[in-house]
Amino acid sequence: MRASAGGLSGWKIANIRGVDIRIHFTLLFLLVYVVLIASVQFPIVLKQSGLDPEAISGSPGLWGGIFAVGLFLSVLIHEFAHTLVAQSMGVKVQAITLMMLGGVSEMEKIPEKRYAEFKVSVVGPLTSFGIAGLLIFAGAYSNWEEFRFFSFWLARVNLALGIFNLLPAFPLDGGRAFRSLLAAKFGMERATGLAVRVAQTFAWVLGILSLASGNLLLLLIALFIYSAAVTERSMMASRSILRGTTVRDAWTETDPVTELETLQSAAEKMLRLRIRALPVLAEEGTPTILPAEIVRRIPNEQWREQRVRDGMLKVARFVSPEDPLDEIFPELGAQGALPVLVNGSIRGIITYANVAEILELKRLSNSADRPQRRAA
């Protein structure tokens, strides 16, 4: 699973190739769920493996924990495969966030070259199949019974992950790959509409199966797919309305704040300009913002001592006043704001709220232009 560059919150646990690895709090619920289910399934899987039960040491609870860690690493490798292919295309990847229903790669917009999204998407399931193959091979040549059991169990799950992610249901990898193939023939807008309808159909099928089987996780997946499909359809409609407008039509011109300015000073500037984020002149020269949401989390009495650097947030990139709004709108929806660069200098910021206001005005204008029916 992947997404545009985004501001998903989570605990950072590592940085690999410049990509932050984060854990979303919902993953903790999944890990507990997996441990419990795996503990219950342990004797069943052991019997299916054909191995001698006497040769396998350890309690079901211990094996449930080991399996949960193996699943966690499998999902991480799956997501990092997306990252490596995206980076090979010159796409910046900010972070990978592992969450309850899989992982999300927060990256810039994929280049709109033919089959670019297909390549980035399909590598995930292929990686899961590769992990499964390696585990089967390693288990077949190992004399360590515990490892043979572990490889059998985790290989089966990676095969299931690969097959599940290949379903042509947006926003799963298979759904994005399916859209890429459709886009080559019909264009991105129509392809997204078709992919969304297929995804909603899958969501209904999964929802009915979950109710019939009493599987709560299946119901959560169905709701996730349906919600994501609706969001993507809404996003495409909004981008269509925004065509012809640029960052210059919506941005707020302002000098950036520095890392050493106090949060009190920054908050006063936000109130004066009536904006929800400020551009930051970061020492590293990376695109950075100070969101109002982060400032609000810090107690007011600490604003005079706390500095901008204590609340600033790195974002995917700078934009220019000439950038089309319909192209950066998905990134703004995920990040909240992006700094604006003019002739190499930070000269302002554009926020999602700025664009949402223009979007609403355009919708009102389009409605007003429609011919009104007169009552007979």
N, C-alpha and C positions, 0 to 999 in steps of 0.2 A: 504494500500500500504506500502511496506517496502523496504529497501535497505541495502546493506552492509554498514559498517561503512564509514562515509563520511564526507567531509568538506563542506557541503552545508552552504552558508552564510545566516545569518538572525539575527534578533534582539532577544536576549535572554529575555524572560519575566518571567521565573520561573525555578525552579529546583525541581523535584519531584522524590523521591527515587534515587537520584544521577543522574537523567536524565535531561539534559537541554531542556527546551521547548522554541523553537525559532519560529519566524514569518518571513517567506520569503517575500520580497517586493511584489511579485506577488499576495500574499493573499489580499493585499489592493485593487487591481483591482477587485478581485473576490467579496470582501465584498461590494464594491460600486455597482457592477453588481447585486448582490443578493438583495441589498436594492432597487434598481430601479425595478427589475423584481417582487420582492415581493410586492412592492407598487402597481404595475399594477395588479397583481394577487389577491390582497387583497379582493376585492368584490366578485370575482369568488369563492375563497376558503371559504369565509364567507357564501355564498349561499349554497355551497356543504356541509358545516358543519351542516346545518339544524338549526342553532341557530338563535335567534331573533336579527336582526341587531341593533335594538334599545338598546339592552343590552350590546353591545360591544362599549366601548368608545375608543377614540384615533384615530388619523389620519392614513391614509394608509402609509405615510412616517414613522411615529413612529412605526407602526407594521412591516414595512419592516426592520427597524433597529433592533427591538426585535428578529425577525425571523433570521436575519443574525448572531446575537450573539448566538442564540440557535443552529444554524447550526455549527458555529465555535466550540462550546463546544462539540457537537455530534462527530465531526471529531476528536477532541482531545481525547475523551474517546475511540473512535474506535482505534486510533493509540496506546493509552496507553495499551489497551488490548493485542496488539501484544507484547508490551514491557514486560508485566507481565509474559506472557507465555514463552518468550525468556529467561527472567531472571530465571525462574524456571528450565530451562535447563542448567543454568550456562553461558549463553551468555551475554556478557557485552553490554549494550546499552548506547551509548554516548549522543544521542540527538534525539528529535522528532522535525522535521521542518514542520510547516504547510504552505502549498503553494497553488497556484491557483487551481491545479487539485487534491487536497486532501492533504494527509500528508505522510511524509517519516520518517520511523524509522531507524536511523543510528546505525547499530549494527554490531557486529562481525559476522563472517560466522556461519550460523546455522549448528549444528552438523549433519554429514551425516548419521544419524541413520534413519532407516525406518520410514517414515511418520513424521519426526520431522518438516520439512518445512510445511507439511500439517496442523499440529496442530497450528503452529505459524500463518499461513495464514488464516485458516478458522475461528479463534476466532474473527477476525475483523468483518466480516459480521454478525456472531452470536451476537456480541455485539450490532450492529446496530439494529438487530431484537429485542434484549432485551430492548434497549432504547425505541423502538416503543411500545412494549408491556406494559412497565411501564407507558408510557405517556397515552396510551389508558385506562389503568386501573385507573390511577389517575384522568384523566379527567371524567371518568364515575361516580366517587364518589365525585366529587367536585361540590359545589354550586356556585363557582365563575365563572361566564360566560366567562370572559376574559381568565382565565386559561384553561377552557374547549376548547375554540377556539385555544389557543396557542398549547395545547397538541394534538389536532386533526391535526393541520397544521404540526407540527414538527414530529409527529408520521408517517404521510404519507411520509415525506421526508426521514426519517430514514429507512423506509421499502424500499423505492426506492434505497437508498444508499447500503443497504444490498444486494438487488437483483442485482444491477449493479456490485458490487464488487465480486459477485459470478460468473460472466461471465468468462468462461475459456480462458481469453485473457491475456497473459503475458504483463505487470507485475502486473496486478490487483491481488487481493488476490485469486480469483478463478483460475487465470492462474497459480499461484505458487502452489496452492493446486493440480491442475490438473497435473502439472509437477511432484509433489511428488508422486502421484499415479502411473504415468507412469514410474518413476524412479525405483519403487519397482519391476517392471517387466522387463524394458528394460535397466536400468542403466541411470545415470544422463546425459551423453552426448547425447544419442539418445532421451531421454525424453525431453531435452531442445530443440532439433531440432524440434520435433513434436509440442511442446507447442508454439514455435515461429511461425511455419507455421499457426497454428490455430489462434494465435493472429493477424497475418498479414491479415488473412481472415476477422476477426472481424473488423479490422481497415478499410479495404476497404468497408465493409458493412456500418459502421458508417459514413464514408466519403461520400458515395453515399446518405445516408439518410439526412446528413447535407446539402448537395447541393440541394436536393429535397425540404427540409423544410426551408432552409435559416437559420438554427440554427448554429450560429458561435461557441458556446460552444461545440456542438457536433463535429464540425470539429476539434477544438483544441484537444479534447479527442482522436479522430481518429489519428491525427498526433502524439500525445504523445505515444499512444499504438504502432503504427508502428515504430516510432523511437526507443523506448525502446526495442522492439523485435529484431530489427536489431542490436542494441548495444549488446544485450545478446548473439545473435548468433556469433557476432564477438569476444566477450569475450571468449566463449567456444572454438572457433577455435584457439585463441591465447593460451589458457591454454593447448590445445592439443599439440601445437608446443613446449611449454615450459617444457613439461614433461621430467624428467631426469636431470633438472638443479636445483640448490639450491641457497639460498641467498649468499653463499660463492662465487658463480660465478659472482655476480653482485654488491656486496656492496662496499662502500667506507669506509675504515678504518680511523677513526679519533677520537680524544678525544672529549667529549662533551663540549659545552660552558656552562657557568654558567648563572644564572638568572641576575647577577649583571654586567656582561660584557656589554660594550657599543655595540650598533648596528654597529658603525664604525668598531670595531674590528671583529665582526661577519661577516660583509659584506666583509672585506678584506680576511677573511678565506675562504669564499665561492668562491671568485675569484681565490684564490690560489689553492684550491682543485678542482675548476670547477664543483661544485655541487650546486643544487638549494635548498638545505635545510640542516640544521645542527641539530644533536641531542642536547638536552638540559638536563643538570643535574638539574632537578627540585627539589625544597626543599621537596615537598610532595612525591617524589619518583615515580610519575606517568609518563607514557610514554609521552614525550613532544618533539616537534620539533620547529625549527624556519624556516619557509618557506621564500624563497626569495620574493615571491609575496607580503607578508605582509610587508617586509622591504621596498620594492619599493613604497608602499603606503605612507610611512612616508617621509617627505621632507628631502633631503640630509643634509641640514644645521642643522637638529636636531639629526643626528646620533651620534654625540659626547656626547650629553646629555641623549638621550633615551637609555634605557637598554633592554637587551634581553627579560626580563619579560614583556615588553610593546608590544612585537610582537609574543611571543611564542604561540603555539597552542597544546592543548592536543589531543592525538590520541588514538586509541582503545587499542593498545597493543604493547609490544616489540616482536621482532622476533629473532630467533637464526640463525647462519650461516648454520645450517643443514635443515632449513625449506624449503620445495619444493617451487619453484617459481610459479608453476601453481596453488598452493593453496592460496598464498598470493596476486596473481596478481589482483583479483577483489578489495581487500582492498587498494592496492597501487593505483589503478585507481581512487578510491574515495578519498583517503586521500592525495595522492601525495608523501608521504614518511613515513617510519617507522624506529624507532631506533633499532639498533642491540645490543643484550645483549649477552655477553660471560662470563660464570662463574660468573654471578651476577653483572657484570660491563658493563656499556655502552661503547662499543668499536667502534661504527661506525653507519652508516645510509645506508638505501637502498631507492632509489627513483624510481618513476615510469619511469623517463627518463632512469635510469640505465637498467631497465628491457626491456623497449621499444627498446633500442639499441641492446640488445641480441636477442630480438624477430625478429628484422629486419635482423640481420646477419643470424639467423637460416632460415628465409624465403628465403634469397638469396642463402644459402647453399642448401636448398631443391630444389630450382629452378635449380641450377647448376647441381644437381645430376640427374635431369630428363633427359631421352634420347631425343636428338634433332632429329626432323624429317628432312630428307634430301630431297631437291627438286628433282623431277624426271628429 
